[in-house]
Amino acid sequence: MKLYIKNMVCGRCKMVVKAELEKAGLHPLHVELGEVEITQELPKPALDRLNAGLKQLGFEIIDDRKGTIIEKIKTELISQVHQAGEQNGINISQYITAKLHYDYAYLSNLFSEVEGTTIEKYLISVKIERVKELLVYDELSLSEIAWQLGYSSVSHLSAQFKKLTGLTPSFYKSLKEHKRKNIDEL
């Protein structure tokens, strides 16, 4: 049985969800971002108990087709941003279409209808949160961050950063208290 789980965005999420499944006496065959395969079908009461346990951890089982597709889009975008250096210059519409095997116009309209924002704006939000993370780590220069995330220039990155946060990247980096958002709050 395949379960689709909302808010799985990183490797730690996979570990936490796997542990919750094992705690419930289930034996997952595969645990991937947003998707889990278990050996047996679950009756409704057991599925509800599992969902309650997952909700306490910030996750949720998705039981409708639209929600599943939206979560897959988000998972692919987050994954693409976190491995951006390897895939610099990729066309996001082609990437999403290839990964999900749906027409991009359909995916874009569905995403906008359900989320109230476009795929492109969501991607920019994810990128800016990644920029904040990299700025806090202080391991890369702003030009290295811009290159890694596929920006055409540092000024383009800075303009998007300021538009979303109201701050320049340099000023944000100098702050003592960094206001980052959880990726599932985007």
Disulfide bonds with the S-S distance in Angstrom:
none
